[in-house]
Amino acid sequence: MSVTIDISGLPAERVTAAPSPLAELGMALHALTEPSHHPSLRGWASATATRLDCCLADRLSEAEFLWRTSFSDVFLPFAGAPGGRALPGATLADELDQLDKLSDSQFVAAALEFTCQTFYGTVAEPDALTDPAARQRALDLTATRGPQQLNFTRRLLDDPPVLRRWFRELVQDCDEAFFADTWARLGPELAADARHKNELLRHRGLGEALAATSKAVVLDEKTSTVSVDKLADGHTRTGSGGLLLVPTSLGWPHLMVLSRYAWQPVIHYPVTPSALSARSSVRELTRRMEALAHPARMRLCRFLARAPHTTSELADALGMSAPEISRHLAVLKKAGLLTSQRRGRYVLHQLDLTTVARLGSDFIEGVLR
C-alpha cells in the first residue's frame, strides 16, 4: 500500500522545500488534541493547554475534527492556488491571505475532509455547495460523528463566508495565545531544514532529497513516480504544476501527502532524529507480525528468546521434525527477527529481542504515518 505521485515531465526547478507557519499551527493543534500520538510533546501540550483561555478552548473544540482525525487541507492553502506552483507564505498572515483566495467550493471541500469522502485524490469531487446529493452525503457522514460536527457542517454549507471568517479569527487568536512563541522557536529550525533539502535538490538530485525527508519516500526514476509507504492507497500527479516538500517539527510520526484533485502535491514530512527515521516499512512490519502470528513460531520464540538453539534442539523440544523447524526458522529469518551464528558444525539461532521489542512502536508509527 502506498500513496503515489506521478511526476512525469516535472523539471527540477519546480520541486521546492519550504516551511509553512499555517501547516505547523495545524500540527500544533493536532498535538494538543491527540497528545497520545506525540509522546515527546506531552510536556509542551500540557503546558500549552493549561494556558489556554476557556473561551478559546471551547471554540477550538467546535472545529477540532479538522485536525484530530485527519489533517485538513485548509492548513495548506497555497497548494490550492491556480497553476499548482505557489509556495507557502512567509508569515501566518500571508498564508491566511492565501486561504482567503481559495474559492468557497475549495474551502468547503477541504474542510469536509473529515467526512471521509471517497473522491479524495482521484477525480473531481461533487461540489457540496451546488450538488444536493453531495450535500446530503456530507451531512449523513458527519451525523455519525456527533452533533457538534453536524452543526459545524451545516454552518459550513449554509454560509461559507461566515464560517471562513470565524476560522480565520480562530487561527489569529491561536497565534496570539500560544503559536507565535512556538513558531519563533521552531521557524528557524524548519527554515534550516528546508534550505538543506533545497541544497540536496540542486546538487544531489530529487532522489536524495526525498530520501532525506523520510525512508518511506522513494523515487522510481524509470516510471517517474514518487511512492510514499503508508497504510493507505492514493494517487496524484504534478502535471504542469510543482511538488512541495514542507517540514514539520511537531508532526512525527505523521508523514502526510496532499493528493487532492487539482491541488499541488505536497509531502508534509517530520523533521526527526536519525534514530526515529530508521523505522520499518509497512511491508516489513506486516511480514514481521505475520511471522510471529503462527502458533508454532510463537512456541519457537519462547525458546529462541531465552538462549541460542540449534535446529535439532528445537525439533526435540517441540516434538517436530527438523525440516518443519527449518521452514519456520526461515520465515522468522526472512522477517529479520532472528540472528544466527555458526559454532563449528552447528548453527545457533536466537530471537532478535531488540527488533521484536520495537514492533509495538513500529506498529503505532505505521498506522499513524
N, C-alpha and C positions, 0 to 999 in steps of 0.2 A: 504494500500500500504506500502511496506517496502522492504528493502534490507536484505537478509538473508545470514548467513554464517553457513554452516554445519561443526561442529567441532567434529564430531564423532571420537572417539579414540584419541583425542588431549590430550597429557599429560600436566600437569600444568607447567612443566619446559619449554614448547615450547610457552608459552604466555609471552610476554615481552613488557614493555613500554620503549620507548627511544625517545629523541628529534632528529630532523633531520634539520641540517642547510639548506640543499638544499630545503626541503619542506617549511621551513619558508621563504626562499627567494622567492619561488613561491607565497606564500600568500602575501608577501610584494608587489610583482609586481601586483598582483590582486587588492590589496587595493589602489595602486597608479592609476590603470586604471579604477577601479569602486569605487570611494570614496563613492558613494551613498549607497553601500552595507554595509559600515562600518562607520557610522556617528561618532563614538567615535574616529576614526583615522583620521578625516579630517584635523586636525591641523598638524599631522605628515605627512600626504600625501601631503598637500600643501607645507610645508616647504621642504620636500624632492624633490618634483617635481621642485621647483624653483632653487634648487642647481644642477640639472642635466645638464651636458654638452649637447648642442643641438645635437651633433653627436650621443651621446649615446641615447638620447631621440628618434631620428629618427630610430636608429637600434631597439630599443625596440618596436616601432610601427610596425615594419616588422613582429614581431612574437607575438604580444600581444594576438592573439586568443588562444595561448597555455595556457594562464592564465586568459583570460577575460570571455569567455562564458562557459568554463569548466576549470578544473584544471588538466593539462596533467600529465600522469603518468611518464613522463620524470623527474619530480621532486621527484619521489620515486623510484630511480633505484635499490636500494637494494632489493625491492620486486620482481624484475625480475631475481635475481641470481638463478642459479641451486640449487635445493634442497628445496627452499622455506623457508630457515631458517636464511638468512643473516640479520644483524642488520644495522641501519643507520651508516654512518661514523662519526667519532668524530669531523671532520672538514669539511668545504665545499670542500676543495681539495680532501679529502678522498672520498667524495660522487661523485665528478666529475670523479674520477678514477673508481668508481663503474659504473657510467654512460658509461664510455668508454668500459667497459667489456660487456655491452649488445650487442647482435648481431645487425646488420643493420636492420633486419626484426623486432626485438623487438622495436628498437628505432623508426622506421617508424610507426609501428602500434600504439605506444603510442602517437607520435606526431600528428597522423591523427585523434585523438580522437575528435577534434573539428568538424569533418565532420559528427558526429552523426551516426556512424556505428551501425548497429543493432545487431552485433555479440558480443557486449561487455559483458563479464562475463558469457556467456552461453556455447559456443562451440569455438573450434579453428577457428579463423577468416582467410579468404583467405589472402594470402601474396600479398600485392600490388606491391612488387618488382618483383614477378615472375608470377603473375596471371593477364593477360591483362584485364579481366573483372573487377577485384577488382581495378586495377589501374584506369580504365576509370570511375568507380563508384566514386572513391575518387575525381577525377578531376571534375566530374559533380557536386557532392555535394559541393565541395569547390568553384566552379564558382558562385554559388548562393550567396556566402558571399563576393564577390568582387574581383577585380583584384589583390589586394595585397596578399590575401590568396591563390589565384590560382597560382600566381608566386612563393610563398613560397612552395606550394605543388609540383610544377613542379621541383623546385630545390631539394627538399627532395627526390623525386622519381628518378630523373636523376642521382644524385651523393650524396648519403647519407653521405659518409665520409667527403666531403667538408662542408656540412651543419652542421654536428656534430661538426666539429672544430669551425665553426662560432658560434654555440650555446655555446660551452664551453668558448670561448673568451668573449662572451656577458655576461655570468654569472660571469666570473672573473672581468670584468670591472664594473659590478654592485656591486660586493663585494668591490672593491676599492673605488667606488664613494659614496656609502651610506650604504651598507649592513653590512660591518664589524663593524661599530659603532652600528648599530641596533642589531646585534647578540651579541655583547659584553654586551648590556643591557638586552636582552631577554633570552639569553642562560642559565644563572644561574636559572632563574625562571622556564624555561621548564625542566631543569635537576632536579630541586627540585620536580616538579610535577610528573615527571617520576619515581623518587625514591619513592614517596608516593604511586603511583599506584602499583609499584612492591612490596612494603610492604603489601598492601592490598591483592595482589595476593597470597603472601606467607602465610599470617596469617588469612585472611578472605575468600579467595577464589575468583574465577573468577566472580561470580555474583555480589559481592560487588564492585570489581574493575571496572567492566563495568558500573555499576550504577553510580559510581563516575565520569566517563568520561562524561556522559550525561544521563538525564532521558529518552532520546529517545532510549537508547541502553539497551536491555533486553535479559537475558539468560533464555532459556527454557531447564532446565536440563533433562526433560523427553525425549525430541526429540533431544537433543544435538545441539540446534540451537541458534545462536545469531541473533536477529532481530533489525534492525535499522529503526526507524519510520521516513520515508521520503515520499515525493510525487513522488516516483519512485519505480519501481519494478526491482529487480535484485537478483541474486543468485550466490554464490561461495562456495568453500569448502577448508578446510585446508589440507585435505588428509594427506600425510606424512610430510607436512611442519609445519609451525607455524602460530601464529597470533600476529600481531604487533599493539601496541597502540602508536600513535605518537601525542603528544600535540602540539598545536599552540597558540601563544599569539595574533596573528593578524587575526585569522580565523573566529571569531564569526561574523555572525550567521551560518556559513557553518559547517556542520558535514558531512564528506565525507567518503566513503567506497571504497577502491580499490578492485574491484572484477573482474579484468581482468583474462581471462582464462590462467591457468598455472602459474600465478603470486601469490606470497604470499598475503593473505588477509591483509589489513591494515585499521584500523579505525583511521582516522585523525580528532581528536576532539579538540574543542576550550577550552582553559583554561579561564573560565568566573567567575565573581562574582556569588554568590548563587542566587541573585535576578534575574539574567538573565537566569540561568539554569533552573528555575522553570516555563518554558513556557508550553503552552498547547500542547498536542499531535496532530498529524494531524487529528485523528479521532474526538477528542474533538472540534478542530477548525471547521471541516466540520459540525458537529452536531449543533454548535452554529450559524454558518452562515445560515444553512438551517432553523433553528428555527426562525431566525429573518427575513427570506425572505418572509414569508407568509403575505399577506396584512392585515389580521385580527390581527395577532400578532404584526405587526408594529403599528397598531392603539392602541392596548393594551399597548404597550411600551410607547406611548405618555402619558398615564395616570400614568403608573407604575413608570415612571422616575421622576414624579413631587411629588408624595406622595404615602404612602401605601393605598391600597384599598382592600375591601372585594370582593368576587366573585359576590355577588348580586349588589354591587355598579357598578362594571364593566359591568355587564349584562344590567343594567338600562341605563348606559351611552352610550353603543354601540348598544343597541336595539337587543341584542342576548339573547338566553336562558342561564340560569345558567349552565346546562350541557355542552353547547358549550364553554362557557368561561372556565370551569374547564378543558376541554380537551386541550385548547390552553395553559392554565397555566401549565398543566402537561408537555407539550413539552418544554416550557421555563425553567421549574424547572429541567427537566432531563438534559437539556443543561448547567445547572449551572448558569443560568442568572437571577434567582430570589432568593430573600430572603423572608422568611415567619416567622411571629411571631403571637402567639395566645394572644388575649386580651379578657379574659372572654370566651364567647361562639363564638367570632368572630376570624377569621384568616385573618390577613392583609398581602398582598403581595406587594413587591416593587422590581423594577428593580435594579440589582446589577451594579451600574454605573461604578465601578472600573473594573469589568470583561469586560463589554461592551467596555469601553474606551481602553482596552488593545487589543481588537480584531485586530485593524489596525496593531500594531506592531507584534502580534502573526501571522497574515496572512503573513506579509513580512518575518518573521523568518521562517515560514513553507515552503514557496515557495523557499527560498534561502538555506534551510538546506541541 
